Amino acid sequence: MAGRHFAHGWRHTYATSLVRRGVDIHVVQRLMGHSNIATTSRYLHLSDADLIDAVDRAFPES
């Protein structure tokens, strides 16, 4: 990968990847060591496609 990488950026990627895989945000909060859920939510970089996928997983077609 080109460019510079920093640990903080990896934390953002880690949090986003966990949520994309269906891990509850409160679990991610604990793993990240955040006392406030708002801090965790700022780490997430979710697209509209991620949101649609989450709804589709929650309400699968019969």
PyMOL Python script that loads the backbone (N, CA, C, O; Angstrom):
from pymol import cmd

cmd.read_pdbstr("""\
ATOM      1  N   MET A   1       0.837  -1.188   0.000  1.00  0.00           N
ATOM      2  CA  MET A   1       0.000   0.000   0.000  1.00  0.00           C
ATOM      3  C   MET A   1       0.879   1.247   0.000  1.00  0.00           C
ATOM      4  O   MET A   1       1.875   1.333   0.718  1.00  0.00           O
ATOM      5  N   ALA A   2       0.492   2.176  -0.800  1.00  0.00           N
ATOM      6  CA  ALA A   2       1.234   3.427  -0.883  1.00  0.00           C
ATOM      7  C   ALA A   2       0.789   4.371   0.226  1.00  0.00           C
ATOM      8  O   ALA A   2      -0.305   4.237   0.775  1.00  0.00           O
ATOM      9  N   GLY A   3       1.644   5.314   0.540  1.00  0.00           N
ATOM     10  CA  GLY A   3       1.289   6.321   1.529  1.00  0.00           C
ATOM     11  C   GLY A   3       1.709   5.936   2.930  1.00  0.00           C
ATOM     12  O   GLY A   3       2.239   4.852   3.174  1.00  0.00           O
ATOM     13  N   ARG A   4       1.455   6.854   3.837  1.00  0.00           N
ATOM     14  CA  ARG A   4       1.823   6.641   5.228  1.00  0.00           C
ATOM     15  C   ARG A   4       0.630   6.090   5.996  1.00  0.00           C
ATOM     16  O   ARG A   4      -0.520   6.419   5.707  1.00  0.00           O
ATOM     17  N   HIS A   5       0.921   5.256   6.966  1.00  0.00           N
ATOM     18  CA  HIS A   5      -0.124   4.645   7.775  1.00  0.00           C
ATOM     19  C   HIS A   5       0.139   4.953   9.240  1.00  0.00           C
ATOM     20  O   HIS A   5       1.282   4.945   9.697  1.00  0.00           O
ATOM     21  N   PHE A   6      -0.918   5.219   9.954  1.00  0.00           N
ATOM     22  CA  PHE A   6      -0.811   5.538  11.365  1.00  0.00           C
ATOM     23  C   PHE A   6      -1.765   4.650  12.158  1.00  0.00           C
ATOM     24  O   PHE A   6      -2.808   4.239  11.649  1.00  0.00           O
ATOM     25  N   ALA A   7      -1.408   4.359  13.398  1.00  0.00           N
ATOM     26  CA  ALA A   7      -2.220   3.484  14.245  1.00  0.00           C
ATOM     27  C   ALA A   7      -3.650   3.998  14.379  1.00  0.00           C
ATOM     28  O   ALA A   7      -4.588   3.202  14.410  1.00  0.00           O
ATOM     29  N   HIS A   8      -3.828   5.293  14.459  1.00  0.00           N
ATOM     30  CA  HIS A   8      -5.168   5.846  14.622  1.00  0.00           C
ATOM     31  C   HIS A   8      -6.066   5.489  13.431  1.00  0.00           C
ATOM     32  O   HIS A   8      -7.242   5.169  13.606  1.00  0.00           O
ATOM     33  N   GLY A   9      -5.516   5.546  12.253  1.00  0.00           N
ATOM     34  CA  GLY A   9      -6.274   5.168  11.053  1.00  0.00           C
ATOM     35  C   GLY A   9      -6.670   3.705  11.065  1.00  0.00           C
ATOM     36  O   GLY A   9      -7.755   3.347  10.606  1.00  0.00           O
ATOM     37  N   TRP A  10      -5.795   2.858  11.589  1.00  0.00           N
ATOM     38  CA  TRP A  10      -6.112   1.429  11.692  1.00  0.00           C
ATOM     39  C   TRP A  10      -7.253   1.217  12.672  1.00  0.00           C
ATOM     40  O   TRP A  10      -8.054   0.302  12.481  1.00  0.00           O
ATOM     41  N   ARG A  11      -7.354   2.031  13.716  1.00  0.00           N
ATOM     42  CA  ARG A  11      -8.464   1.922  14.670  1.00  0.00           C
ATOM     43  C   ARG A  11      -9.793   2.215  13.967  1.00  0.00           C
ATOM     44  O   ARG A  11     -10.791   1.539  14.217  1.00  0.00           O
ATOM     45  N   HIS A  12      -9.806   3.222  13.087  1.00  0.00           N
ATOM     46  CA  HIS A  12     -11.013   3.536  12.321  1.00  0.00           C
ATOM     47  C   HIS A  12     -11.401   2.344  11.438  1.00  0.00           C
ATOM     48  O   HIS A  12     -12.569   1.960  11.379  1.00  0.00           O
ATOM     49  N   THR A  13     -10.424   1.776  10.765  1.00  0.00           N
ATOM     50  CA  THR A  13     -10.673   0.633   9.891  1.00  0.00           C
ATOM     51  C   THR A  13     -11.183  -0.557  10.688  1.00  0.00           C
ATOM     52  O   THR A  13     -12.113  -1.241  10.259  1.00  0.00           O
ATOM     53  N   TYR A  14     -10.586  -0.805  11.836  1.00  0.00           N
ATOM     54  CA  TYR A  14     -10.978  -1.910  12.709  1.00  0.00           C
ATOM     55  C   TYR A  14     -12.433  -1.758  13.142  1.00  0.00           C
ATOM     56  O   TYR A  14     -13.218  -2.699  13.023  1.00  0.00           O
ATOM     57  N   ALA A  15     -12.792  -0.585  13.640  1.00  0.00           N
ATOM     58  CA  ALA A  15     -14.164  -0.342  14.107  1.00  0.00           C
ATOM     59  C   ALA A  15     -15.171  -0.498  12.969  1.00  0.00           C
ATOM     60  O   ALA A  15     -16.202  -1.149  13.137  1.00  0.00           O
ATOM     61  N   THR A  16     -14.881   0.089  11.832  1.00  0.00           N
ATOM     62  CA  THR A  16     -15.783   0.013  10.686  1.00  0.00           C
ATOM     63  C   THR A  16     -15.937  -1.430  10.212  1.00  0.00           C
ATOM     64  O   THR A  16     -17.045  -1.869   9.906  1.00  0.00           O
ATOM     65  N   SER A  17     -14.832  -2.165  10.152  1.00  0.00           N
ATOM     66  CA  SER A  17     -14.876  -3.563   9.705  1.00  0.00           C
ATOM     67  C   SER A  17     -15.717  -4.421  10.641  1.00  0.00           C
ATOM     68  O   SER A  17     -16.469  -5.283  10.185  1.00  0.00           O
ATOM     69  N   LEU A  18     -15.597  -4.194  11.936  1.00  0.00           N
ATOM     70  CA  LEU A  18     -16.396  -4.961  12.890  1.00  0.00           C
ATOM     71  C   LEU A  18     -17.886  -4.711  12.692  1.00  0.00           C
ATOM     72  O   LEU A  18     -18.675  -5.655  12.670  1.00  0.00           O
ATOM     73  N   VAL A  19     -18.272  -3.456  12.549  1.00  0.00           N
ATOM     74  CA  VAL A  19     -19.690  -3.128  12.370  1.00  0.00           C
ATOM     75  C   VAL A  19     -20.195  -3.698  11.051  1.00  0.00           C
ATOM     76  O   VAL A  19     -21.313  -4.208  10.990  1.00  0.00           O
ATOM     77  N   ARG A  20     -19.395  -3.619  10.000  1.00  0.00           N
ATOM     78  CA  ARG A  20     -19.797  -4.189   8.704  1.00  0.00           C
ATOM     79  C   ARG A  20     -20.011  -5.689   8.783  1.00  0.00           C
ATOM     80  O   ARG A  20     -20.790  -6.247   8.010  1.00  0.00           O
ATOM     81  N   ARG A  21     -19.332  -6.341   9.703  1.00  0.00           N
ATOM     82  CA  ARG A  21     -19.475  -7.791   9.876  1.00  0.00           C
ATOM     83  C   ARG A  21     -20.578  -8.147  10.860  1.00  0.00           C
ATOM     84  O   ARG A  21     -20.757  -9.316  11.202  1.00  0.00           O
ATOM     85  N   GLY A  22     -21.318  -7.140  11.316  1.00  0.00           N
ATOM     86  CA  GLY A  22     -22.478  -7.399  12.146  1.00  0.00           C
ATOM     87  C   GLY A  22     -22.247  -7.328  13.646  1.00  0.00           C
ATOM     88  O   GLY A  22     -23.140  -7.673  14.420  1.00  0.00           O
ATOM     89  N   VAL A  23     -21.064  -6.888  14.076  1.00  0.00           N
ATOM     90  CA  VAL A  23     -20.793  -6.765  15.499  1.00  0.00           C
ATOM     91  C   VAL A  23     -21.558  -5.554  16.038  1.00  0.00           C
ATOM     92  O   VAL A  23     -21.516  -4.476  15.446  1.00  0.00           O
ATOM     93  N   ASP A  24     -22.244  -5.731  17.143  1.00  0.00           N
ATOM     94  CA  ASP A  24     -23.013  -4.654  17.764  1.00  0.00           C
ATOM     95  C   ASP A  24     -22.090  -3.492  18.138  1.00  0.00           C
ATOM     96  O   ASP A  24     -20.977  -3.705  18.618  1.00  0.00           O
ATOM     97  N   ILE A  25     -22.557  -2.276  17.917  1.00  0.00           N
ATOM     98  CA  ILE A  25     -21.742  -1.089  18.171  1.00  0.00           C
ATOM     99  C   ILE A  25     -21.329  -0.984  19.649  1.00  0.00           C
ATOM    100  O   ILE A  25     -20.282  -0.416  19.958  1.00  0.00           O
ATOM    101  N   HIS A  26     -22.137  -1.523  20.547  1.00  0.00           N
ATOM    102  CA  HIS A  26     -21.777  -1.483  21.967  1.00  0.00           C
ATOM    103  C   HIS A  26     -20.595  -2.410  22.263  1.00  0.00           C
ATOM    104  O   HIS A  26     -19.780  -2.127  23.141  1.00  0.00           O
ATOM    105  N   VAL A  27     -20.512  -3.505  21.533  1.00  0.00           N
ATOM    106  CA  VAL A  27     -19.353  -4.392  21.657  1.00  0.00           C
ATOM    107  C   VAL A  27     -18.116  -3.680  21.111  1.00  0.00           C
ATOM    108  O   VAL A  27     -17.048  -3.724  21.722  1.00  0.00           O
ATOM    109  N   VAL A  28     -18.263  -3.032  19.969  1.00  0.00           N
ATOM    110  CA  VAL A  28     -17.152  -2.274  19.381  1.00  0.00           C
ATOM    111  C   VAL A  28     -16.702  -1.186  20.357  1.00  0.00           C
ATOM    112  O   VAL A  28     -15.504  -0.967  20.540  1.00  0.00           O
ATOM    113  N   GLN A  29     -17.652  -0.515  20.975  1.00  0.00           N
ATOM    114  CA  GLN A  29     -17.335   0.525  21.960  1.00  0.00           C
ATOM    115  C   GLN A  29     -16.419  -0.033  23.049  1.00  0.00           C
ATOM    116  O   GLN A  29     -15.403   0.575  23.387  1.00  0.00           O
ATOM    117  N   ARG A  30     -16.781  -1.181  23.589  1.00  0.00           N
ATOM    118  CA  ARG A  30     -15.974  -1.790  24.656  1.00  0.00           C
ATOM    119  C   ARG A  30     -14.601  -2.197  24.145  1.00  0.00           C
ATOM    120  O   ARG A  30     -13.595  -1.993  24.825  1.00  0.00           O
ATOM    121  N   LEU A  31     -14.557  -2.778  22.940  1.00  0.00           N
ATOM    122  CA  LEU A  31     -13.272  -3.188  22.376  1.00  0.00           C
ATOM    123  C   LEU A  31     -12.349  -1.999  22.143  1.00  0.00           C
ATOM    124  O   LEU A  31     -11.133  -2.108  22.301  1.00  0.00           O
ATOM    125  N   MET A  32     -12.931  -0.868  21.769  1.00  0.00           N
ATOM    126  CA  MET A  32     -12.147   0.336  21.500  1.00  0.00           C
ATOM    127  C   MET A  32     -11.766   1.071  22.782  1.00  0.00           C
ATOM    128  O   MET A  32     -10.889   1.934  22.772  1.00  0.00           O
ATOM    129  N   GLY A  33     -12.426   0.726  23.876  1.00  0.00           N
ATOM    130  CA  GLY A  33     -12.126   1.386  25.141  1.00  0.00           C
ATOM    131  C   GLY A  33     -12.765   2.748  25.295  1.00  0.00           C
ATOM    132  O   GLY A  33     -12.280   3.588  26.054  1.00  0.00           O
ATOM    133  N   HIS A  34     -13.859   2.970  24.571  1.00  0.00           N
ATOM    134  CA  HIS A  34     -14.554   4.257  24.640  1.00  0.00           C
ATOM    135  C   HIS A  34     -15.590   4.238  25.765  1.00  0.00           C
ATOM    136  O   HIS A  34     -16.309   3.254  25.938  1.00  0.00           O
ATOM    137  N   SER A  35     -15.659   5.315  26.517  1.00  0.00           N
ATOM    138  CA  SER A  35     -16.679   5.403  27.566  1.00  0.00           C
ATOM    139  C   SER A  35     -17.987   5.956  27.012  1.00  0.00           C
ATOM    140  O   SER A  35     -19.036   5.801  27.637  1.00  0.00           O
ATOM    141  N   ASN A  36     -17.938   6.594  25.850  1.00  0.00           N
ATOM    142  CA  ASN A  36     -19.116   7.224  25.261  1.00  0.00           C
ATOM    143  C   ASN A  36     -19.353   6.652  23.866  1.00  0.00           C
ATOM    144  O   ASN A  36     -18.435   6.608  23.047  1.00  0.00           O
ATOM    145  N   ILE A  37     -20.571   6.219  23.598  1.00  0.00           N
ATOM    146  CA  ILE A  37     -20.917   5.632  22.295  1.00  0.00           C
ATOM    147  C   ILE A  37     -20.741   6.644  21.161  1.00  0.00           C
ATOM    148  O   ILE A  37     -20.487   6.258  20.020  1.00  0.00           O
ATOM    149  N   ALA A  38     -20.874   7.935  21.469  1.00  0.00           N
ATOM    150  CA  ALA A  38     -20.694   8.976  20.444  1.00  0.00           C
ATOM    151  C   ALA A  38     -19.271   8.965  19.903  1.00  0.00           C
ATOM    152  O   ALA A  38     -19.053   9.223  18.719  1.00  0.00           O
ATOM    153  N   THR A  39     -18.315   8.673  20.753  1.00  0.00           N
ATOM    154  CA  THR A  39     -16.921   8.586  20.302  1.00  0.00           C
ATOM    155  C   THR A  39     -16.774   7.440  19.317  1.00  0.00           C
ATOM    156  O   THR A  39     -16.129   7.589  18.279  1.00  0.00           O
ATOM    157  N   THR A  40     -17.362   6.306  19.633  1.00  0.00           N
ATOM    158  CA  THR A  40     -17.288   5.144  18.749  1.00  0.00           C
ATOM    159  C   THR A  40     -17.927   5.451  17.403  1.00  0.00           C
ATOM    160  O   THR A  40     -17.393   5.075  16.360  1.00  0.00           O
ATOM    161  N   SER A  41     -19.063   6.129  17.422  1.00  0.00           N
ATOM    162  CA  SER A  41     -19.767   6.412  16.165  1.00  0.00           C
ATOM    163  C   SER A  41     -18.933   7.298  15.247  1.00  0.00           C
ATOM    164  O   SER A  41     -19.055   7.211  14.026  1.00  0.00           O
ATOM    165  N   ARG A  42     -18.092   8.146  15.820  1.00  0.00           N
ATOM    166  CA  ARG A  42     -17.227   8.999  14.984  1.00  0.00           C
ATOM    167  C   ARG A  42     -16.139   8.186  14.287  1.00  0.00           C
ATOM    168  O   ARG A  42     -15.574   8.634  13.290  1.00  0.00           O
ATOM    169  N   TYR A  43     -15.844   7.005  14.802  1.00  0.00           N
ATOM    170  CA  TYR A  43     -14.838   6.138  14.190  1.00  0.00           C
ATOM    171  C   TYR A  43     -15.373   5.408  12.971  1.00  0.00           C
ATOM    172  O   TYR A  43     -14.595   4.921  12.150  1.00  0.00           O
ATOM    173  N   LEU A  44     -16.680   5.325  12.844  1.00  0.00           N
ATOM    174  CA  LEU A  44     -17.284   4.531  11.784  1.00  0.00           C
ATOM    175  C   LEU A  44     -17.379   5.313  10.488  1.00  0.00           C
ATOM    176  O   LEU A  44     -17.777   6.478  10.471  1.00  0.00           O
ATOM    177  N   HIS A  45     -17.013   4.666   9.425  1.00  0.00           N
ATOM    178  CA  HIS A  45     -17.078   5.267   8.090  1.00  0.00           C
ATOM    179  C   HIS A  45     -17.957   4.373   7.222  1.00  0.00           C
ATOM    180  O   HIS A  45     -17.475   3.634   6.363  1.00  0.00           O
ATOM    181  N   LEU A  46     -19.258   4.463   7.471  1.00  0.00           N
ATOM    182  CA  LEU A  46     -20.210   3.609   6.779  1.00  0.00           C
ATOM    183  C   LEU A  46     -20.840   4.342   5.604  1.00  0.00           C
ATOM    184  O   LEU A  46     -21.157   5.529   5.689  1.00  0.00           O
ATOM    185  N   SER A  47     -21.012   3.623   4.519  1.00  0.00           N
ATOM    186  CA  SER A  47     -21.635   4.184   3.323  1.00  0.00           C
ATOM    187  C   SER A  47     -23.124   3.858   3.328  1.00  0.00           C
ATOM    188  O   SER A  47     -23.601   3.096   4.170  1.00  0.00           O
ATOM    189  N   ASP A  48     -23.849   4.440   2.386  1.00  0.00           N
ATOM    190  CA  ASP A  48     -25.260   4.110   2.231  1.00  0.00           C
ATOM    191  C   ASP A  48     -25.425   2.614   1.939  1.00  0.00           C
ATOM    192  O   ASP A  48     -26.382   1.992   2.401  1.00  0.00           O
ATOM    193  N   ALA A  49     -24.500   2.045   1.180  1.00  0.00           N
ATOM    194  CA  ALA A  49     -24.555   0.611   0.870  1.00  0.00           C
ATOM    195  C   ALA A  49     -24.424  -0.225   2.146  1.00  0.00           C
ATOM    196  O   ALA A  49     -25.063  -1.270   2.273  1.00  0.00           O
ATOM    197  N   ASP A  50     -23.596   0.235   3.090  1.00  0.00           N
ATOM    198  CA  ASP A  50     -23.470  -0.472   4.371  1.00  0.00           C
ATOM    199  C   ASP A  50     -24.789  -0.459   5.122  1.00  0.00           C
ATOM    200  O   ASP A  50     -25.173  -1.464   5.720  1.00  0.00           O
ATOM    201  N   LEU A  51     -25.482   0.665   5.097  1.00  0.00           N
ATOM    202  CA  LEU A  51     -26.759   0.784   5.791  1.00  0.00           C
ATOM    203  C   LEU A  51     -27.821  -0.104   5.149  1.00  0.00           C
ATOM    204  O   LEU A  51     -28.592  -0.757   5.852  1.00  0.00           O
ATOM    205  N   ILE A  52     -27.863  -0.132   3.827  1.00  0.00           N
ATOM    206  CA  ILE A  52     -28.810  -0.982   3.111  1.00  0.00           C
ATOM    207  C   ILE A  52     -28.527  -2.451   3.417  1.00  0.00           C
ATOM    208  O   ILE A  52     -29.452  -3.233   3.637  1.00  0.00           O
ATOM    209  N   ASP A  53     -27.252  -2.823   3.430  1.00  0.00           N
ATOM    210  CA  ASP A  53     -26.876  -4.205   3.736  1.00  0.00           C
ATOM    211  C   ASP A  53     -27.311  -4.586   5.155  1.00  0.00           C
ATOM    212  O   ASP A  53     -27.774  -5.706   5.373  1.00  0.00           O
ATOM    213  N   ALA A  54     -27.173  -3.682   6.110  1.00  0.00           N
ATOM    214  CA  ALA A  54     -27.586  -3.964   7.490  1.00  0.00           C
ATOM    215  C   ALA A  54     -29.088  -4.201   7.587  1.00  0.00           C
ATOM    216  O   ALA A  54     -29.533  -5.096   8.306  1.00  0.00           O
ATOM    217  N   VAL A  55     -29.869  -3.405   6.866  1.00  0.00           N
ATOM    218  CA  VAL A  55     -31.317  -3.589   6.870  1.00  0.00           C
ATOM    219  C   VAL A  55     -31.674  -4.919   6.194  1.00  0.00           C
ATOM    220  O   VAL A  55     -32.550  -5.642   6.671  1.00  0.00           O
ATOM    221  N   ASP A  56     -30.999  -5.240   5.089  1.00  0.00           N
ATOM    222  CA  ASP A  56     -31.268  -6.498   4.397  1.00  0.00           C
ATOM    223  C   ASP A  56     -30.935  -7.702   5.283  1.00  0.00           C
ATOM    224  O   ASP A  56     -31.636  -8.713   5.235  1.00  0.00           O
ATOM    225  N   ARG A  57     -29.874  -7.606   6.090  1.00  0.00           N
ATOM    226  CA  ARG A  57     -29.542  -8.702   7.003  1.00  0.00           C
ATOM    227  C   ARG A  57     -30.553  -8.818   8.132  1.00  0.00           C
ATOM    228  O   ARG A  57     -30.859  -9.922   8.584  1.00  0.00           O
ATOM    229  N   ALA A  58     -31.072  -7.680   8.591  1.00  0.00           N
ATOM    230  CA  ALA A  58     -32.045  -7.691   9.678  1.00  0.00           C
ATOM    231  C   ALA A  58     -33.407  -8.192   9.219  1.00  0.00           C
ATOM    232  O   ALA A  58     -34.139  -8.813   9.990  1.00  0.00           O
ATOM    233  N   PHE A  59     -33.746  -7.921   7.959  1.00  0.00           N
ATOM    234  CA  PHE A  59     -35.043  -8.305   7.409  1.00  0.00           C
ATOM    235  C   PHE A  59     -34.860  -9.043   6.092  1.00  0.00           C
ATOM    236  O   PHE A  59     -35.172  -8.500   5.032  1.00  0.00           O
ATOM    237  N   PRO A  60     -34.356 -10.279   6.144  1.00  0.00           N
ATOM    238  CA  PRO A  60     -34.129 -11.024   4.901  1.00  0.00           C
ATOM    239  C   PRO A  60     -35.454 -11.344   4.207  1.00  0.00           C
ATOM    240  O   PRO A  60     -36.496 -11.484   4.848  1.00  0.00           O
ATOM    241  N   GLU A  61     -35.382 -11.452   2.904  1.00  0.00           N
ATOM    242  CA  GLU A  61     -36.588 -11.806   2.139  1.00  0.00           C
ATOM    243  C   GLU A  61     -36.945 -13.255   2.417  1.00  0.00           C
ATOM    244  O   GLU A  61     -36.069 -14.091   2.643  1.00  0.00           O
ATOM    245  N   SER A  62     -38.225 -13.542   2.399  1.00  0.00           N
ATOM    246  CA  SER A  62     -38.695 -14.911   2.662  1.00  0.00           C
ATOM    247  C   SER A  62     -38.461 -15.810   1.490  1.00  0.00           C
ATOM    248  O   SER A  62     -38.797 -16.993   1.542  1.00  0.00           O
TER     249      SER A  62
END
""", "prot")
cmd.dss("prot")
cmd.show_as("cartoon", "prot")
cmd.util.cbc("prot")
cmd.orient("prot")
